[in-house]
């Protein structure tokens, strides 16, 4: 395995003539990876404060438009919090609470 993409592509090939049950999951994964690349390129060279403001404003808009639920926010926190230190985890929790209040 040279990189994550080659691992993902290798996973798609069914063995023993079986069907590939993970195709939909692989497509979602590929979409997520592509979205991450686009977001990374858009945020390149911006400060942490600029990135945070962009994320918060987009989340606020999504919440007001009904595209972002409290469950989505909880899932985001649960996925991201294990990799954050204490200060960043508390800050994220504050932001999530603020977004839930909208």
Sine and cosine of phi, psi and omega as CSV:
sin_phi,cos_phi,sin_psi,cos_psi,sin_omega,cos_omega
0.00,0.00,0.88,-0.47,0.00,-1.00
-1.00,0.06,-0.61,0.79,-0.02,-1.00
-0.44,-0.90,0.04,-1.00,-0.05,-1.00
-0.89,0.45,-0.64,0.77,-0.04,-1.00
-0.89,0.45,-0.65,0.76,0.02,-1.00
-0.92,0.40,-0.57,0.82,0.08,-1.00
-0.90,0.43,-0.70,0.71,-0.01,-1.00
-0.89,0.46,-0.67,0.74,0.01,-1.00
-0.93,0.37,-0.60,0.80,0.01,-1.00
-0.91,0.40,-0.52,0.86,-0.01,-1.00
-0.93,0.38,-0.42,0.91,-0.07,-1.00
-0.95,0.31,-0.45,0.89,-0.08,-1.00
-0.96,0.27,0.89,-0.45,0.01,-1.00
-0.95,0.30,0.58,-0.82,0.01,-1.00
-0.98,-0.22,0.41,-0.91,0.07,-1.00
0.83,0.56,0.54,0.84,0.08,-1.00
0.96,0.29,0.09,1.00,-0.01,-1.00
-0.97,0.24,0.19,-0.98,0.02,-1.00
-1.00,0.07,0.34,-0.94,0.00,-1.00
-1.00,-0.04,0.99,-0.13,-0.04,-1.00
-0.96,0.28,-0.35,0.94,-0.07,-1.00
-1.00,-0.01,0.17,0.99,-0.07,-1.00
-0.86,0.52,-0.72,0.70,0.01,-1.00
-0.90,0.43,-0.65,0.76,0.04,-1.00
-0.91,0.42,-0.62,0.78,0.04,-1.00
-0.92,0.40,-0.62,0.78,0.03,-1.00
-0.90,0.43,-0.67,0.74,0.03,-1.00
-0.90,0.43,-0.64,0.77,0.03,-1.00
-0.89,0.46,-0.71,0.70,0.01,-1.00
-0.89,0.45,-0.64,0.77,0.05,-1.00
-0.89,0.45,-0.66,0.75,0.00,-1.00
-0.91,0.42,-0.68,0.74,0.02,-1.00
-0.90,0.44,-0.69,0.73,0.02,-1.00
-0.90,0.43,-0.66,0.75,0.03,-1.00
-0.89,0.45,-0.65,0.76,0.03,-1.00
-0.89,0.46,-0.63,0.78,0.04,-1.00
-0.90,0.44,-0.69,0.73,-0.01,-1.00
-0.90,0.43,-0.71,0.71,0.00,-1.00
-0.91,0.42,-0.67,0.74,0.02,-1.00
-0.87,0.50,-0.68,0.73,0.01,-1.00
-0.91,0.42,-0.63,0.77,0.00,-1.00
-0.92,0.38,-0.53,0.85,-0.06,-1.00
-1.00,-0.03,-0.11,0.99,-0.03,-1.00
-0.85,0.52,0.81,-0.59,0.04,-1.00
1.00,0.03,-0.05,1.00,0.00,-1.00
-1.00,-0.04,0.45,-0.90,0.01,-1.00
-0.97,0.23,0.27,-0.96,0.05,-1.00
-0.86,0.51,-0.65,0.76,0.00,-1.00
-0.89,0.45,-0.66,0.75,0.03,-1.00
-0.90,0.43,-0.66,0.75,0.01,-1.00
-0.91,0.42,-0.72,0.70,0.02,-1.00
-0.87,0.49,-0.68,0.73,0.00,-1.00
-0.89,0.46,-0.65,0.76,0.03,-1.00
-0.89,0.45,-0.72,0.70,0.00,-1.00
-0.88,0.47,-0.72,0.69,-0.03,-1.00
-0.90,0.43,-0.69,0.73,-0.02,-1.00
-0.91,0.40,-0.62,0.78,0.05,-1.00
-0.92,0.40,-0.64,0.77,0.03,-1.00
-0.91,0.41,-0.66,0.75,0.04,-1.00
-0.88,0.48,-0.69,0.73,0.01,-1.00
-0.90,0.44,-0.70,0.71,0.02,-1.00
-0.88,0.48,-0.63,0.77,0.02,-1.00
-0.91,0.42,-0.71,0.70,0.00,-1.00
-0.91,0.41,-0.56,0.83,-0.01,-1.00
-1.00,0.10,-0.07,1.00,0.03,-1.00
0.99,0.14,0.20,0.98,0.02,-1.00
-1.00,0.00,-0.17,0.99,-0.05,-1.00
-0.78,-0.63,0.88,-0.48,-0.04,-1.00
-0.98,-0.18,0.21,-0.98,0.08,-1.00
-0.89,0.46,-0.57,0.82,0.04,-1.00
-0.90,0.43,-0.63,0.78,0.06,-1.00
-0.88,0.47,-0.67,0.74,0.01,-1.00
-0.90,0.44,-0.68,0.74,0.04,-1.00
-0.89,0.46,-0.67,0.75,0.02,-1.00
-0.90,0.43,-0.64,0.77,0.03,-1.00
-0.88,0.47,-0.72,0.70,0.01,-1.00
-0.89,0.47,-0.70,0.71,-0.03,-1.00
-0.89,0.45,-0.57,0.82,-0.02,-1.00
-0.97,0.23,-0.58,0.81,-0.12,-0.99
-1.00,-0.05,-0.53,0.85,-0.13,-0.99
-0.87,0.49,-0.56,0.83,-0.01,-1.00
-0.89,0.46,-0.36,0.93,-0.04,-1.00
-0.99,-0.15,0.07,1.00,-0.02,-1.00
-0.98,-0.21,0.47,-0.88,0.11,-0.99
-0.99,0.17,0.06,-1.00,-0.10,-1.00
-0.83,0.56,-0.74,0.67,-0.02,-1.00
-0.89,0.45,-0.74,0.67,-0.04,-1.00
-0.92,0.40,-0.58,0.82,0.04,-1.00
-0.91,0.42,-0.69,0.73,0.04,-1.00
-0.90,0.44,-0.66,0.75,0.01,-1.00
-0.89,0.45,-0.69,0.72,0.03,-1.00
-0.89,0.46,-0.67,0.75,0.02,-1.00
-0.88,0.48,-0.64,0.76,0.05,-1.00
-0.89,0.46,-0.69,0.72,0.00,-1.00
-0.90,0.43,-0.69,0.73,0.02,-1.00
-0.88,0.48,-0.71,0.71,0.02,-1.00
-0.87,0.49,-0.67,0.74,0.02,-1.00
-0.89,0.46,-0.67,0.74,0.01,-1.00
-0.93,0.36,-0.58,0.81,0.03,-1.00
-0.91,0.42,-0.47,0.88,-0.03,-1.00
-0.96,0.27,-0.23,0.97,-0.02,-1.00
-0.97,0.25,0.00,0.00,0.00,0.00
